[in-house]
């Protein structure tokens, strides 16, 4: 039994939260991919009328292939549930997201949702954040923002592709991966980051999940 088995099991359990005629936010990454595939089976089994809002082209392609009806977030002002993964989850239940580059859209969906459900394997759970914080920024402001991040105690690196080209988000922006060491007060830090001109979004999400699924190596999971 593996994390993948646990992800499949928790995805099936998470679907119990879904009711007919709901609008569902579809996060990006491995956990969200597993849930989307399970969701497609549920829709066919119960003949549900479910509309999904993808956070990235990656998950949009998965959902399209599974036959899920998709809409854009600017078509509605409310989402019933968002299902997403996380890059790290701290002891205060804040999450870091953005490893795949979809943090801006993911945060918008979090803000619109009545309920946020995060799914992650046990390696993502930490006492305090220790990984780099992704920050989506306007390319023209990169040098000024790098200097501002340095004043906050962080070291920034522009995210790049394998051949050295800058990574551009689906919004046409670039991402700084910022190392702040151990982060003990994520709320204060992200509030300061978001005050910097040219910053669109921080990977530390201030909206905490309502439900957290923790996948274990034995194919089982727990709900936090």
N, C-alpha and C positions, 0 to 999 in steps of 0.2 A: 504493500500500500504506500502511496506517495502523496505529495502535495497536490498533484493533479487529481488524484482520486478524492482528496478532501475538498478541493475546489468544486468538483462536480457534485459532491454530496451537499455542500453548503449552498450551491446555486439552486439546487432543487428545493432545499428548505426555504431559501429566501423568496422563492416564487410564491410561497404561501401568503406573502404580504400583498400580492397583486390581486386586484379585483377587475371585473369587466368594465370596459369603457374608461380606463385610466390612461393618462399620459405618463410615460416612463422615460426618465433620463438614462441614457446608456453611456457609461464611462468607457475609458480606453484601457487597453492592456490585457494581460492574461486572464485576470479574474473576471473582467467585464465580458471578454470573449466567451468564456465558459457559461456565464449567465445568459448571454444573448442566445446561445444555442439551446439552452434549456427553456428559455422563454418562448422560442419559436415552437417547440414541441407542445408547451402548455396551450398556446394560442390555438393550435390545430386540434388538440385533444378536447378543449372546452369550448371551442368556437368563440373565443373572446374577441372583442373589438378593442385592440390595444394599439396606441400610436406611440412610436418611439422617437426620441430626440437624440441623435448621436453627438458625441463631443469631439469626434475627429473623423477624418476620412477612413482611417484604419477600421474603426468600429462600424462606420457607415457601410463599408463594403461587406463586412461580416453579416450585418443585419439585413442588407439587401439580398444577399445570397440565401439567408434563412427565410426570406419572404415576409419580414416584418414591415408593416406600413410605417413610413418615416415622415416627419414634419420638421420644420426649422423652429428654433426657439423664439424667433420674432413673430411667429404666427399665434403664439399663446402668451398668457401672462401668469400661468400657473402650471406646475408639474407636481404630480401626485407623489412619485418616488424617484429618486436618483440612485442607481446602483453603480458603484465605482470601486477601483482599487486604491492603493496608497503605496508610496515609496518608503515612508516611515510613519509610525504612529507612536506618540510619546505617552507618558504616564498621565498627562492631563487630557488625553484624547484629542489633541490637535493632530492634524495630518500634514505631511509634506507630499505634494504632488508635482507633476511636471517633468518626470523623467522621459516621458514620450513627447513632450512639447505642447500638450493640449491644456495647460493650466488655466489660461484665460477663459476659454469656453467652459471648462469644467467648473470653474468658480462661479460663472454666471448661472449655470444649471443648479449648483448648490444653493444659490441665493433664491432661486425660484421654487425650490422643492418644499413640500410639506414635510417630507421625511427623506433623510439621507442615510443610505446603507453602504458601508464600506466593507470590502472583503479583502483580506490579505493573509499571507502565510506567516507563521510565527516568527520568522527571521526579521520581519519588518517592525516588530514591536521593541521599543527601547524606553529606558527611563527618561533620557533627554535626547533631543535630536543631535545627531553627530554627522549626518551626511550633508552634502552641499545643498544650498537652497536655490532652485531655479527661479530666475526673475525674467519675465518677458518685458522687453524694452524697445523703444524706437531706435532704429540704427543710428540716427543723427545725434542721439544723446549719449552714445556709448561711453565716450571718454569722461564726460562730466559725471555720469552715473557711477563709473568705476571708481572715480575719486571720492564720490559721496559714500559709496559702500566701504571704501577704505577707512573713512572717518568713523563709520559704525563698527569698525573692527573686523571687516571681512576682506578676503582676497578674491577677486573675480577673474573668471576665465570665460571668453566667448565660446559658446558651444559650437563645435565644428563637426563636419562629416568625416568619413575615413580618409578622404583625399585632401583634407585641409580646408575645404570650402565651408563658409559659415552655414550653420543650420538655420533655416528660416521657418518660422511657424506658418500655419495655414492662414494667419492674419497678416503675413508679410513682415513680421517683426523678428528680432533675434533674441536669443536667450543668453543671459549670464548665469553661469553656475558659480555660486558664491559660498566660500568656505568661511564660516564664523566659528569653527571649532565646536565645542559643546554649547548648545543653546538651552539655557535654563528658563528664559522668559520669552517664548516664541510670539506671544501676543504683542508685547511692546516692540519687539524687533520688526515684525511685519508691518506694524503701524508706521514705524519710522521709514521703512523701505518704501511704502506706498505713498509717502509724502514727497519723494524725490521726483522732480519734473522729468517726464519721459518714461517713467515706470508705468506699465499697464497692469501688471499683476505680480504678486509674490506667490511662490510655491507653498508657503505656510498658509493654510486656509484657516480663517477665523471662525467659520461655521463648522462646529463640531458635528460628527456623525451622530445620528439618533440610535443607530444599531451598528455594531462592529462584529463581523464574523472573523474568527481566527482559525485558520487552517493549520492542522498538525501533520507531522510526518507519517502517522499511522493511518492516514486516510480519514481521520475524524476531525471534528471542529468544535469550537465552543462559541457561544454568543456572549458578547460583552455589552 
